[in-house]
Amino acid sequence: MNNLFTGKLTRLVAEDVEKMGEVIERWSRDSEFYQLFDSDPTLPRNAKRATERMREHAEKNRPGNFPFDVARLEDERIIGEGGLFDAFSSHRNAWLAIGIGERELWSKGYGTDAVNILLRFAFQELNLHRVNLNTFEYNARAIRAYEKIGFVHEGKMRGALRRDGRRWDMIFMGILRTEWEAKQNG
């Protein structure tokens, strides 16, 4: 039996609120990362305030939310964050979020590996039926990665975001447990 939280390149580890404040401050200096990761306005973050905010979120964390830090296997360095959210719906669905904050590791398979671990956790441990996500039309790299993993385009909110002086669609994608299992066995 494989370690549920370990992939080929990454490991999902418990969210470390104290450590992540400084990491988030560093990642926030790269505005492109936050524009790819979040639809909120891109702002520099302060380590102390980020830690306080994460503590507040952790204290209010609802059952069915599973936040993780993403560590690189090679050196156990935290390189991203992600998780499954609203996983205890009666419909056995969850929302997936993932972000690799270390720019030098983009397009090297770390995000794909972490998503695969999250899907294994979702389908094998939580016994979910489907996992949903949303991304942005301008994030072509993420869209290609999600398609490669097996996510299917399910819809979009036209013109939902305004960035760089133009309007962009928010893309919704999903994967069913049966589709994920077929990819694992194929």
C-alpha positions as CSV (number, residue, x, y, z in Angstrom):
1,M,0.0,0.0,0.0
2,N,1.4,3.4,-1.0
3,N,1.6,6.4,1.3
4,L,-1.6,8.2,0.7
5,F,0.0,11.6,0.8
6,T,3.1,11.0,-1.2
7,G,3.5,11.2,-4.9
8,K,6.5,11.0,-7.3
9,L,7.7,14.6,-6.7
10,T,5.7,16.0,-3.8
11,R,4.1,15.2,-0.4
12,L,1.0,16.8,1.1
13,V,1.7,17.8,4.7
14,A,-0.4,19.3,7.4
15,E,-0.9,23.0,7.0
16,D,1.8,24.8,9.1
17,V,0.3,28.2,9.9
18,E,3.4,29.5,11.6
19,K,5.7,28.6,8.7
20,M,3.4,29.7,5.9
21,G,3.1,33.4,6.9
22,E,6.7,34.1,5.7
23,V,6.2,31.9,2.7
24,I,3.1,33.7,1.6
25,E,4.8,37.0,2.1
26,R,7.6,35.9,-0.2
27,W,5.1,34.4,-2.8
28,S,3.1,37.6,-2.8
29,R,6.1,39.5,-4.2
30,D,5.3,37.6,-7.4
31,S,2.1,39.2,-8.6
32,E,1.7,36.6,-11.4
33,F,1.5,33.8,-8.9
34,Y,-1.5,35.4,-7.2
35,Q,-3.2,36.3,-10.4
36,L,-3.0,32.6,-11.5
37,F,-4.0,31.3,-8.0
38,D,-6.8,33.7,-6.9
39,S,-9.5,35.9,-8.3
40,D,-9.1,38.4,-5.4
41,P,-7.1,41.6,-6.1
42,T,-3.4,40.9,-6.1
43,L,-1.7,42.6,-3.1
44,P,1.6,42.2,-1.3
45,R,1.1,40.2,1.9
46,N,2.7,40.7,5.3
47,A,4.0,37.6,7.1
48,K,2.5,38.6,10.5
49,R,-0.9,39.4,9.0
50,A,-0.9,36.3,6.8
51,T,-0.1,34.1,9.8
52,E,-3.0,35.8,11.8
53,R,-5.4,35.3,8.9
54,M,-4.4,31.7,8.5
55,R,-4.9,31.1,12.2
56,E,-8.4,32.7,12.0
57,H,-9.2,30.4,9.0
58,A,-7.9,27.3,10.8
59,E,-10.0,28.1,13.9
60,K,-13.1,28.4,11.7
61,N,-12.2,25.5,9.5
62,R,-15.4,23.6,8.7
63,P,-15.6,19.8,8.6
64,G,-15.1,18.8,5.0
65,N,-12.2,21.3,4.4
66,F,-8.8,19.6,4.0
67,P,-6.1,22.3,3.5
68,F,-2.5,21.1,2.9
69,D,0.9,22.5,2.3
70,V,2.8,21.0,-0.7
71,A,6.3,19.9,0.1
72,R,8.9,18.8,-2.5
73,L,10.1,15.3,-1.8
74,E,13.7,16.1,-2.7
75,D,14.2,18.5,0.3
76,E,10.9,18.7,2.1
77,R,10.7,22.5,1.2
78,I,7.2,23.9,1.1
79,I,6.6,24.9,-2.5
80,G,2.8,25.3,-2.6
81,E,-0.5,25.0,-1.0
82,G,-3.8,23.3,-1.9
83,G,-6.6,21.2,-0.6
84,L,-10.1,19.9,-0.9
85,F,-13.0,22.0,0.3
86,D,-16.7,21.4,1.1
87,A,-16.0,17.6,0.8
88,F,-18.8,16.5,3.1
89,S,-21.7,17.5,0.9
90,S,-24.5,15.0,0.7
91,H,-23.7,14.7,-3.0
92,R,-20.1,13.5,-2.3
93,N,-18.5,16.4,-4.2
94,A,-15.5,18.6,-3.3
95,W,-13.7,21.7,-4.7
96,L,-10.0,21.4,-5.4
97,A,-7.5,24.3,-5.1
98,I,-3.8,24.1,-5.8
99,G,-1.0,26.6,-6.2
100,I,2.8,26.2,-6.6
101,G,4.3,29.4,-5.3
102,E,7.9,28.7,-6.3
103,R,8.2,30.1,-9.8
104,E,11.4,28.1,-10.7
105,L,9.3,24.9,-10.2
106,W,6.5,25.9,-12.5
107,S,6.0,23.5,-15.5
108,K,8.1,20.8,-13.9
109,G,5.2,18.5,-12.8
110,Y,5.0,19.5,-9.2
111,G,1.5,20.9,-9.4
112,T,0.3,17.9,-11.5
113,D,1.8,15.5,-8.9
114,A,0.1,17.3,-6.0
115,V,-3.3,17.3,-7.8
116,N,-2.9,13.6,-8.3
117,I,-2.3,13.1,-4.6
118,L,-5.4,15.2,-3.8
119,L,-7.5,13.2,-6.2
120,R,-6.3,9.9,-4.6
121,F,-7.2,11.3,-1.2
122,A,-10.6,12.5,-2.5
123,F,-11.6,9.2,-4.2
124,Q,-9.9,6.5,-2.1
125,E,-10.0,8.0,1.4
126,L,-13.0,10.3,1.3
127,N,-15.0,8.2,-1.1
128,L,-16.1,11.2,-3.1
129,H,-17.9,10.9,-6.4
130,R,-16.5,14.0,-8.1
131,V,-14.0,16.8,-7.7
132,N,-14.6,20.3,-9.1
133,L,-12.3,23.2,-9.7
134,N,-12.2,26.6,-11.3
135,T,-9.4,28.4,-13.1
136,F,-9.0,31.4,-15.3
137,E,-9.0,31.5,-19.1
138,Y,-5.6,33.1,-19.1
139,N,-4.0,30.2,-17.1
140,A,-3.4,28.0,-20.1
141,R,-0.7,26.0,-18.3
142,A,-3.1,25.0,-15.6
143,I,-5.9,24.1,-18.0
144,R,-3.6,21.8,-20.0
145,A,-2.4,20.1,-16.8
146,Y,-6.0,19.6,-15.6
147,E,-7.0,18.2,-19.0
148,K,-4.0,15.8,-18.9
149,I,-5.0,14.5,-15.5
150,G,-8.6,13.9,-16.8
151,F,-10.6,17.0,-15.8
152,V,-13.4,17.9,-18.2
153,H,-14.5,21.4,-19.1
154,E,-18.0,21.8,-17.7
155,G,-18.8,25.5,-18.2
156,K,-17.6,29.0,-17.7
157,M,-18.6,32.4,-16.4
158,R,-18.0,34.7,-19.3
159,G,-16.1,37.9,-18.6
160,A,-15.9,37.1,-14.8
161,L,-12.5,38.6,-14.2
162,R,-10.8,41.8,-15.3
163,R,-7.1,41.6,-15.5
164,D,-4.5,43.5,-17.5
165,G,-7.2,45.8,-19.0
166,R,-9.4,43.1,-20.4
167,R,-12.1,40.6,-19.5
168,W,-11.4,36.9,-18.9
169,D,-13.7,33.9,-18.4
170,M,-13.7,31.8,-15.3
171,I,-13.4,28.1,-16.4
172,F,-15.1,25.3,-14.4
173,M,-13.8,21.7,-14.7
174,G,-14.6,18.5,-13.0
175,I,-13.6,14.8,-12.8
176,L,-15.7,11.9,-11.7
177,R,-14.3,9.0,-9.7
178,T,-14.9,6.6,-12.5
179,E,-12.9,8.8,-14.9
180,W,-10.1,9.1,-12.5
181,E,-10.0,5.3,-11.9
182,A,-10.0,4.7,-15.7
183,K,-6.9,7.0,-16.0
184,Q,-5.2,5.1,-13.2
185,N,-5.8,1.7,-14.8
186,G,-5.1,2.9,-18.4
